[in-house]
Amino acid sequence: MANEPRPEPTDLVWHDTPEFHLALDLHMRRHGDTTARLRDALFLEGHAIEESTLRMWRRGQKAPAHRDSLAVLGSLEARWRLPVGYFRAKLPHPARATTGQEVSGIGSAERRRLAWHLPDDFDRRPLAEREEILEWVRRVVVSGSTEYRRYQAAAAKHRFAVRFPSLERQISGRPRIATERNLKWAPDALAAEMADLLAFKTSTLTALGYKRRGVWGEETASQKLEHFGLLFGALAAAPEGPVRGRGIPLEALSFALLAFPRVWDWYLRWREQRRGFFTAWEVDMLSIAVALTGPETGWLTQTPSLADHLVPVEGLVGEADIVAAREDWPGTCALLQRFATARAKEIARVSRVHHDPFEPILPVLEAASPVGEYRKIADEILARRPCLRRYPRAAAESGRAFLMIRLGLHLGFRQKNFRQLLVCTPGDAPRTERQLTDLRRGEVRWSARESGWEVFVPANAFKNSGSSFFGGRPFRLVLPNIAGLYAEIEAYVTTHRAVLLAQADDPGTFFVKSVKRTSEEAAYDQTTFYEAWRWIIQRYGIFNPWTGRGAIPGLLPHGPHNVRDVLATHILKQTGSYEQASYAIQDTPDTVAAHYGRFLPQDKAAIAAQVLNRAWETA
């Protein structure tokens, strides 16, 4: 401050603190400054600030939140010879201290969403630089700069599907809302057919007179419901619209249409034109067609009454086709099965991988220690943790984010098993194995015998429960009390979780959402859990060169499933063993080799070299 000599610090011994108001109080006492003296000195610098504001900052009742307030902090740092940005780094949400001015097409709503990812001095930077920052944030942080992400973003603008709300609620507990023009409700007849198929593939016992091969679990049933919704949505979408569908009236849709090769041929060609090439998705759909039309166990074959629902569809199903189908339904299904089998082989030869599942986490997988690299995200969460007393909800969300990353790295679960984990607080009786088996869920609980937190999951809760990994036995892991894990679990269970729940009903799951006025329930579903994980990566995982926040340069947004890739690749790099890698993700070595481990030739050569080099070291 130019017009007043800088105060000299006293001999007060001081230790730095992460909380802004405590740091402000500390340095005021070190230099013998009062709020009145600071107000006068700041006024001479051109900062019109009230003494009461400084007093509330010092007590922790308020914190700087706007551009003028941040400029005051810069003057205080200069006055007390502190590093530039010393106080700003201690604010609970430093990047929220931005103005509401619109810049180059960014509205106030988007500005609020992107606030964390913008530098504090964003508004004072040149227009060209602000546009560069916004472009980077939108491309890298929000959408992820991959070809597949760009395709997804474009396709999402013109969505299409037929929805089965009652069945979606039955399977996942929440129906999707059909508000867009090409999202339609299934007519009653089609919904009844879909319900019959789901009952056939998911019931414990088949209905009398029916045979089947294989059973769908909850996740598979939900996936097939989605896939058939997309198929019928394409058939129903208008030909002249952006989806360029087939334009079949909703009332004419029926599973009986799927017994005709021309229907499938149109759909396959339509998907190739939309995506630009064939993928394994089309092969998977054809395999379902083959299964549905099996001579003895196919649901379509065993349901000849579906033929009564057929109506002519120009260019796909004619009157003669309907007559022939009603006269010989098994023969019609057999013809479709032969077509689907042959077409699947043709497409498999030319199909391409529509996206590289490893691409978003390549910087992690290419590190010498993938787990150690990914752990940096958890460390970043702790470093950015807000003050619990002043911001209890934000602190609770931070604690939840930390545990998502840590438990994800320790467990290696699929998303379903992870988000459905129940919680048993210390002092309560844990659920029995029989109870958890009936629920098909696991539990996080305190083990008095092991004096530690353990995760217990019955085998039937896993997608691959019949694999050799389980052998019919439950999964049980005592979590290691390392890097402060137990303290974080106890804080979350005893404090943070209740803050997140607010007044909502407790679903009993370990992880719960931040309940707000618009929230219907506190339990995560598949979509919201993925979004929660992606939010963590966007905020704490992706290194932002404009703000200095984020742990890993080059990382892109991704979901919880990628943690399995991290674990498998880490063990492969350390041991070269697909079998040991499979232990980390509760699967088989073949599955790891096919889907999870990014074990490149140079990684294999490096492990072999370690063994061979020992001969030279002892020579």
N, C-alpha and C positions, 0 to 999 in steps of 0.2 A: 504494500500500500504506500503510494509514493509520498504522501504528505505527512506521514507519521513514521517515526523510527520503529523498526521491528522489535518486538519484545524478545528479550533473551530468555531462554529456557531456564527453569530452576534445576536444582540437583535431584529432583524427584525421579527415582528409579521407576521406569515404566516398562510394561510388557504389552505388546500389541494385542488388539482384540478384533474379532471379525465383525462386531456389531457397530453400526454407524454411530448411534447415540452415545455409546460408551467411549468410542474413540474421540468423538467431539468433546465430551466432558473431560477426558484424560488430557487432551492437548490444551484445553482452556486452563486447566489447573496447572499444567506444566509451565505455561507462560504467564500465569497470573491474570488472564483475561476474564472480564465479566461480560455478560450479554449486552449491557449498556455500552461498554467500551467498544465491543465488536460492532454494534449497530452504528456508532458514530464513525468508526474507521471504514466500514463498508460503504457508508453514505458518501464519504470523500472519494471512494473508488467508483461511485456512480451506481451503487446497488441500493435501491430503496427497499429495505427490509425492516419489518417491525421487530422490536425487542422480544415481543411475545412469541414470534415465530422461532427465533433462535432458542428461546427458553423451551419451547415444546420439542424442538429438535434434540436438545440436550437431554430432556427427560424421556425421549422415545415415544412421545405422543403423536408426533408427525415426523415425516421425512421429506427431503427434497424430491420433487416429482416433475418439475417443469424446467424449461431451458434457463430461465432467469435464476432459479434456485441452484442449478448446476454451475452456473457462472460464479455464484457466491462461493461454492465449494472450491473452485479453482483459486479464488483470491485467498481463502483461508489456507490452502496448501502452500501458496507462495509466502504468506505471512509467517507461517510456522516452519518453513523450509522442509516441507514434506514432499515426497515424490508426486509428480503429476498423476492425477487419477487415484490418489490414495483413498480419498473419501468416497469417490464414486464406486470403487470396487467393493465397498462395504454396504452399499445400499441393497435392500432385499431384492429388488427387481430393477436393476440399473437401466436396462434397455427399454423399460416402460416410460422412462422420463423423456418423452418426445412430445412435440406439439401435434395438434390435429390438422395441420395444414395439408392440403392435397398437393401431391407432387407427381407430375407426368402420368396422369391416369390412375393414380392410386387413391382410392376413396378412403373415407374415415374407417369403414368397417374392415377393409383389408389392412389398413394401417395398424389397427389394433391387433389383428391376427399376426402381423409380421413384426410387431414392436420389439420382441425379444431378439430378433435377428438383425436389427438395424443399429448402427453405432449411435452413441449418445449425441454426437454432433452432426447427425444426419442432415438436419435442416440448415446447417451453416455451410455445408459442402456445396461445391459448384453443381449446377443442374446436371451436367454430363456425368459427373461422378455419382450423383444420386440415382440416375437412371441405370448406370452400370451396376450399382449395388442391388437395386431392385431386380434387375434381370438375373443376377447371380442367385439371389435368394429364391426367386420364383422357379428358376430352372433346376437348381441343385437341392435346396432344402425342401421346397414344397412338393415338386413333382418328381424329382430324381432325374438326372440327365441321362437316361438310357433310351434306346429306340423303343423298347417295349412300353416304357412309361409314357412316352409321347403318343404311342398308338392307343394306349388305354385312355388317356386324357381326351383324345379326339373321339374315340368310340363312345365314351361316357356321355358325350353331348347329345347322342341320339340313341338312347337306351330302348330296348325292346324286350318284352317277356310277357308271358301269361302267368299270373300269380294265383296261388292256392292258399288264401289267407288262413282258413281253418286248419289246414294241414301244416302250414308253416308254424302256426301257434302250437300245434300239438307236438311237433318235433323240437323246435327251438324255443318255444315259449313266447315268441314275438313275431307277428306277421309283418311283411313289408307293405309299405303303403304305395298303391298304384295311383300316382298323381300325374305322371307324365302321359302324353298322348299315346305312346306306344307301349305303356304298361297297362295291361288289361286284367280284369278279374276273370278267372276261369268260369265258364257256364256250369250249371249244376251237374249236367251229365258228364262233362269231362272231369270235374272235380271228383265225382263218384268213382269214375274209372281209376283215377290216380290214387284214391284212397284204397281201392281194392288191390292195386299193385303193391302199395306200401304194406298193406296188411299181409299180403302173400309173402313178401320178402323179409318182413321184420317180426312176424308173430313167432311165439315159441314153438307152436305146432301148426302144421298146415291144416287147412280145412279138409274135411272128408272128401276123398276122390281126387285130391290134388297131389302132385309131386313137385319137388323143387330141388335145386342144387345150389347150396350156399345161402347165407343169411346176411342181410344188411344190418349193420349197426346204426346207431343214431347219426353219426357223422356221414356215413355213406348214404343213408336215406335222405339226409338234408342235401347232400351234393346232387343226387339223382333228381330230386325234386327241382332243384335249380336248373339242371341241364335240360330236363324235359320242358320246363317253363320257357327256356330260351328257344328250344326247337319249335314249340307251338307258337311262341311269340313271333318268330321269323315267318311262319306260315300265315299268321294273321295280319302282320304289318302291311300297310298299304304299299303297292308297287311304285306309286308315284312319289312317295315320301323319301326322306333321307335314308331310311333303313332298306328300302327297295325289297320289301317282302313279297309274299305270294298273294296276299289279299283274300285269304279264305275267311268267310264269315265265322265268327266265334262259335255259333251254334252248329257249324259243320265240323268242328274239330273233334277228333276222337282218336283214341289209341288204335282203332281199327285201321286208320290211314297208314300206320307204321308197318302194315303187312304188305305194302306195295313198293316194289323197287323204285318206281318213278318218283315217289315222294322223297325217298332217301337220296336219290340221285340229284334231285333239285336242291335239297338242303346242303349236300356236300359241295356242290358246285357254288352255291350261294356263299358258303363259308370261305371257300378258296378265293372268290372274288373280293370278299370283304377284307380278308386278312392279307391276301397276296400270295399265299402258299398254303399247303396242307400241313397240319401238325399232328402230334400224337392224340390230340383231343378228338379228332375225327375218327381215328382208329379205335379209341376207347368207346365212343358212341356206337360204332358198328359192332363192337364186341357185345354191347348190351343188346343190340338188335338180334345178334346171333343167339344170345342166351334166352331172350324173350320168345323166340320161335323154335326152341328145341323140341324135338318130336315127343318127348315124354315129360320133360320138366319145365318147358317154356310156358310162361304165364299167358302170352297171347294164344299159343296153340291150345291151351286148356280152357280158353274162354271164347268159344265160338259165338256166344251171344253178342259179342262186339260187332259182328257183321251186320246186325240189325241197325246199328247206329250210322251206317255208311250212307252218304249222299254223294252224288256226282260232283267232282271238282274238275273243271275244264283243264285239259292238258295233263292231269295226273291220274284221275280215277274216273272211268266211264261207267255207263250203265252195264255194259257187258262184263266189266271187271267185278262189279258188285254182285251180279247174278252168279258168276263163277265162284266168287268167294263164299257166298252163302251155300252153294251146292257142295263145295269142297274146301272148307276152311283149313283143315290140316295140310292139304296140298298147297294152298296159298301161302301158308306160313313156311312150309318147306322150301318153296321157291324163293321167298325173301331170305331165308337163312343161307341158301347157296349164294345168292347175290351178295349178301353182307360179308360172308367169309372171303369170297374172291376179291371184293372191293377193298376190304381191309388190308389184304396183302399188297394190292396195287398201291394204296396210299402209303403204307408203311415204307415202301421202297423209296418214295420221293418226299416223305414228310421231313420238315425241318424243325429245329428247336426254336420256338417262338421267342424265348428269352433265356439268357444265361442266369440261372438262379444264384450263381456265385457273384455276379457282377456288383451288386450293391455293397458287398463286404470284402471285395478283393484286397483292399489295404490290410485288412485283418488276416485273411488267409495267407497272404504273402509274407507276413511277419514270421520271424523265427519262432515266436511263442504266440500263436493266435489267441489263446485264452488270456495271456498277460496283456496283449494289445486290447482286447475287448474289455478287460477289466478297467481300463482307463476311463470308460464311460461311468462306471460306478464311482470312481474317484472324483470325476468332474461333478457328479451330482452332489457329493458331499461338500466340495469346494464352493458350490453355488447355493448351498442350502440357506434359506431365509431364516430370520429370527422366529423361533417358535412362539415366544410371548406376543409379539406384535402381529405375526402372520401365521396363525395356527393352521389354517387350511393349506396355504402354500407349503408350509413345513411338512404337513401330513402327506401332501402329494409328492414332495421330495423323498420322504421316507419310503413311500410305496414304490416310487420309481427305482430307488436304490435296491430294494428287495426283489423287484422284478428281474433286474439284471443279475444280481447275485444268485438268487435261487435258480434262474434260468441256466446259469453257468454250472451250478452244482448238480442240477437234476437232469437236464437235457431232455425234458418232456416235450411231447407234442402239445400244441396249444390247448386242446381240449382238456387233457389231464392237468395241465398247469393252471388254467383259469378256474377249473372246477374243484381245486383243492379246498377242503373244508378246514376250519381252524378249531382247535381245542385249547383254551387258555389254561395256564397252570392252575392246578387246584380242582379243575373239572375232570370228570371221568372221561377218558377217551372212548370213542366209538369202538365197538368190537369189530373183528374182521368180518363177521357175518353181516353186521349192519352196513359196513362199507361195501361189502359185496352186493348187497341188495340195492344200494344206492349207485353202485358202479362209479364210486369216487374215492379219492384218497384224502388224507388228512395230515395237516401240520400240527404237531403236538409235542408237549414236553414229556420226555421219558425220564421218570424217576430212576429207573434201573441204570440208564446210561448217563444220567445227569446231563442231558443235552436235548436239543430240539431235533426231532426226527420227522421224516416224511414216510408215511405208510400208505401204500396203494394196493388194493387187491388186483390180482392178475386180470380179472375180467373187465377192469376199467380201461385196459389198453387196447388199442386197435389191433395189435398183433398178439393178442393174449395167447393164441395157440402156438406161438413160435417156441423154438427150443430154448430161447433165452429165459423164459419164465418157468417152463416145466410145470405149470399149474401152481406155482408158489407166488406169494405176494412180493411186491417190491418194498424194501425197507432200507432207508439210509439215514444215519445219524449225521446231521449237518456239522461241519467242522467249525469250531469256535475260533475262527481266524479272521484277521482284518476287521474286527469289531462287528462280526455278523450277529452274534447273540444279543448284543446291546441294541442293535437296530431292530431285531425281531421283537424284543421286549418292549421297546418304545412304540413300535407300530401296533402291537397287540393291545397294549395297555392304554395308549393315548391317541395315536394318529388315526387308527381305524374308526374310533368313535367320532372323531371330528369329521371324517369323510362321510360317515353315515348320517350325521345330523339327526333328524327326526324320522328317518326312513326305517322301514322294517329291515331287520338284519337277515340277510339270506344265508348266513352261516359260512360263507366262503372266506378264505383267507384274504384274497384281494377283493376290494369293493370299489365302486366308482365314487367320484365326488358327487354327492347327491345335491341337486339344485332344484329350483322350483319347477323346472320343466322335466325333471327326471321322473320316470315311471317306477324304476326299481334300482336297487344298488348293485345287483349282480351283473357281471360282464357277460355278454354273449360273444360269439365268434367275431363279429364285426367290430364291436366296441373295444374288445381286448386288443385286436390288431391295431386299431387306431391309437390306443393308449401306448402301445409299444413304439409305434412309429413316431408319436409325439416325443417320447423320451429320446429317440435317436436324433430327431430333428433339433431338439433343444440342447442336448448334452453330448451327443455322439459326433455329429458332423462339425469339424473344425471350421469356424467362420473367420476368414482373414480380416474381415472388416470390424469385428468386435473382439477378436481374441478368445471368444468362448468356443467350447466344443473340444472334444478330446482327440479325434482322429482325422487327419487330413485325407481327403479323397473318399471318405465314407459317404454312402447314400442312404436314403430312407429305406427301411425294410421292416419285416415283422418278426415275431418271436421264433418262427420256424428256422430262421437262419442261424440261431444259436446252436442248433444241432450240427450244422455244417462246421461251425467254429470248433466244437468239441471233437468231432470226428477227425478233422484235419489236424488239430493240435496233437492228438495221440498218434496219428499216422506219421507226423513229422518227427515225433520223439522216439517212436518204437518201430515203425514200419509194419505194424501188425493190424490187419483189418479186424481180427478177432477182438483185440483189446479195444479198438475204436468202437466196435459194436456194443461193448459193455457200457460205454458212456451214454449211449442213446437208446438202450434197451431194445436192440434190434439184432439182425444177423449180419455176418461179414459180407454176404452177397449184396444185401441192401445198402450197406455202407459203400461198397465199391461202385454200385450202380447209381446212387443218388446223393450221397453226403460228402464223402471225402474228396477233397481237391488235392490229390497226391500226384504231383507232376514228376516226370523223369528225373529232373534235377534233385528233387527231394529224395527220391529213392537212391540216386547215386551218392548223395551226401551221407546217407545212413551207411551205405556199403563202404564208403571211403573211411568213415570213422573206425570201422573194424579193420580194414586193410592197413590204415596208417599206423596202427599199433605195432605192426611188425617192424616198421622203420624206426619207431620210437625206442624199441627195445634192442635194436640191432647194435 
